[in-house]
Amino acid sequence: MTEVKPKGTIEIDEKFLNSCIVTAKRAAKSAEQIIKHYYKSSPDITIKDDLTPVTQADVECEKVIQQVLAAQFADFGFYGEETGRSNTDSDFMWLVDPIDGTKSFVRKYHFFSTQIALMHKGEIIMGLSHAPMFNETAWAAKGLGAFIDDKPLTVSQFTKPEDSCYSTGNLRSFSNDTKQWQKLREIMSMCHKTRGYGDFYHYHLLAAGKLELIIESDVNILDIAALSVLVKEAGGEISDLSGKEIDLNTTSILAGNPATYERAFAILNK
């Protein structure tokens, strides 16, 4: 007997996910034109309630991204860094940070990106991370693997954490906890190299097998939604610092190749 699907039901298969990836790439490219225009100038800066900056470029990029996504998927919800949430009744929701790393953008260095992810009933199933000044686009979708500019990605196969390279992002709240800070020192002494690449960049490196561990204590889901899919589909592990799955309330990150993640998780949660 043939299963009858409810009207409007979307089959989450390879064809659908590839369509989402193509649309997200098109949206990110549309935003890139705006980003590069404002990067050459000095856009006005407003400080938001959370003390982070926002520029006219952020606002215009989010608007054009939303327009491109809605043109293809009109019924999907949208959660943007600058405009908040809309159409929240949908099973699908786009998660968008038009310029992740606005402080870098304002100060004229290249460590910023456009982050676009798709969530289905609480699970992030697709993500795209576009770094316009690096001319680099990373993307991944559930079951389809992870790629940078169509080159397949795999986390490193290092089994000894002592050979690993470790990178941090923002650790402000982490540093206020004496016990956790001591555990971080233990992880730092365990790893071969310590770096602080931050933002999108160390996730791209992790997925490409060029470093083994990332720790951040102060993030927003829009910063890391797309990157979380990238890490998983490249064969890595990612959670918050306590081991909880990534969701809309995530504020910290532990990510790595399986061996180094496991060792760091044990130290942080002992």
Residue pairs with C-beta under 8 A, 6 or more apart in sequence:
5 11
8 75
10 16
10 91
10 92
12 120
12 125
12 142
14 143
14 144
17 125
17 126
17 141
17 142
17 143
17 144
18 141
18 144
19 72
20 73
20 118
20 126
20 141
21 126
21 128
21 139
21 141
23 68
23 69
23 72
23 73
24 69
24 116
24 118
24 126
24 128
24 139
25 128
25 130
25 137
25 139
26 68
27 64
27 65
27 68
27 69
27 116
28 65
28 114
28 116
28 128
28 130
28 137
29 130
30 64
30 65
30 68
31 61
31 64
31 65
31 98
31 114
31 130
32 114
32 130
32 132
34 57
34 60
34 61
34 64
35 57
35 61
35 99
35 105
35 114
35 132
36 132
37 57
38 55
38 56
38 57
39 57
39 105
39 108
39 133
43 55
43 56
43 57
43 106
44 55
44 56
45 53
45 54
45 55
45 106
46 53
46 54
46 55
47 53
47 54
48 54
52 102
52 103
53 102
53 103
53 106
54 82
54 102
55 99
55 102
55 105
55 106
57 98
57 99
57 105
58 81
58 82
58 98
58 99
58 102
59 82
61 98
61 99
61 114
62 80
62 81
62 82
62 83
62 96
62 98
63 83
65 80
65 96
65 98
65 114
65 116
66 78
66 80
66 83
66 94
66 96
69 76
69 78
69 94
69 96
69 116
70 76
70 78
73 92
73 94
75 87
75 90
75 92
76 87
76 90
76 92
76 93
76 94
76 118
77 85
77 86
77 87
77 88
77 89
77 90
77 92
77 93
77 94
78 85
78 86
78 87
78 93
78 94
78 96
79 85
79 86
79 93
79 94
79 95
79 96
79 222
79 248
80 96
80 97
80 98
80 222
81 96
81 97
81 98
81 100
81 220
81 222
82 98
85 93
91 120
91 121
92 118
92 119
92 120
93 118
93 119
94 116
94 117
94 118
94 119
95 115
95 116
95 117
95 118
95 119
95 124
95 221
95 222
95 225
95 226
96 115
96 116
96 117
96 222
97 114
97 115
97 220
97 222
97 223
98 114
99 105
99 112
99 113
99 114
100 112
100 113
100 114
100 115
100 199
100 200
100 222
100 223
101 111
101 112
101 113
101 199
101 200
102 112
104 110
104 111
104 112
104 199
105 112
110 131
110 133
110 134
111 197
111 198
111 199
111 200
111 201
112 131
112 133
112 199
112 200
113 129
113 130
113 131
113 132
113 199
113 200
114 128
114 129
114 130
114 131
114 132
115 127
115 128
115 129
115 200
115 222
115 223
115 224
115 225
115 226
115 227
116 127
116 128
116 130
116 226
117 124
117 126
117 127
117 128
117 225
117 226
117 228
117 229
118 124
118 125
118 126
118 127
119 125
119 225
119 248
122 247
122 248
123 142
124 225
124 226
124 228
124 229
124 246
125 141
125 142
125 229
126 139
126 140
126 141
126 142
126 226
126 229
127 139
127 140
127 141
127 225
127 226
127 227
127 228
127 229
127 230
128 137
128 138
128 139
128 226
129 137
129 138
129 139
129 200
129 203
129 204
129 226
129 227
129 230
130 136
130 137
130 138
131 137
131 138
131 200
131 201
131 204
136 148
136 149
136 204
137 148
137 149
138 146
138 147
138 148
138 153
138 200
138 203
138 204
138 207
138 227
138 230
139 146
139 147
139 226
139 230
140 146
140 147
140 153
140 207
140 226
140 229
140 230
140 232
140 233
140 234
141 229
141 233
142 229
142 233
143 233
144 233
145 152
145 153
145 233
145 234
146 152
146 153
146 207
146 229
146 230
146 231
146 232
146 233
146 234
147 153
148 204
148 207
148 208
153 207
153 208
153 209
153 230
153 233
153 234
154 207
154 209
154 234
154 235
155 206
155 207
155 209
155 212
155 231
155 234
155 235
155 236
155 256
155 257
155 258
156 209
156 210
156 211
156 212
156 257
157 209
157 257
158 164
158 212
158 257
158 259
158 260
159 259
160 259
161 190
161 191
161 212
161 213
161 259
161 260
161 263
161 264
162 190
162 191
162 192
163 192
163 212
164 190
164 191
164 192
164 193
164 211
164 212
164 213
164 256
164 257
164 260
165 191
165 192
165 193
165 194
165 195
165 210
165 211
165 212
165 213
166 187
166 188
166 191
166 193
166 194
166 195
166 211
166 212
166 213
166 214
166 215
166 260
167 194
167 195
167 196
167 197
167 198
167 202
167 205
167 206
167 211
167 213
167 214
167 215
168 194
168 195
168 196
168 198
168 214
168 215
168 216
169 196
169 198
169 199
169 202
169 214
169 215
169 216
169 218
169 219
169 253
170 198
170 216
170 217
170 218
170 219
171 184
171 215
171 216
171 217
171 218
172 217
172 218
173 217
173 218
174 180
174 181
174 184
174 215
174 217
174 218
174 241
174 252
175 181
175 217
180 268
183 267
183 268
183 270
184 215
186 267
187 213
187 215
187 264
187 267
187 268
188 194
190 263
190 264
190 267
191 212
191 213
191 260
195 202
195 211
197 205
197 211
199 223
200 227
202 211
202 214
203 214
203 224
203 227
203 230
203 231
203 255
204 230
205 211
206 212
206 213
206 214
206 231
206 234
206 236
206 255
206 256
206 257
207 230
207 231
207 233
207 234
207 236
208 234
209 234
209 257
212 256
212 257
212 259
212 260
213 254
213 255
213 256
213 257
213 260
213 261
213 264
214 253
214 254
214 255
214 256
215 241
215 253
215 254
215 264
216 224
216 252
216 253
217 241
217 251
217 252
218 251
218 252
219 250
219 251
219 252
219 253
220 251
221 246
221 247
221 248
221 249
221 250
224 246
224 250
224 253
225 246
228 238
228 246
228 255
231 237
231 238
231 255
232 238
235 257
235 258
236 255
236 256
236 257
236 258
236 261
237 255
237 256
237 257
237 258
237 261
237 262
238 246
238 253
238 254
238 255
238 256
238 261
239 245
239 246
239 253
239 254
239 255
239 265
240 246
240 250
240 251
240 252
240 253
240 254
241 252
241 253
241 254
241 268
242 252
242 269
243 254
243 265
243 269
244 250
254 261
254 264
254 265
254 268
255 261
256 264
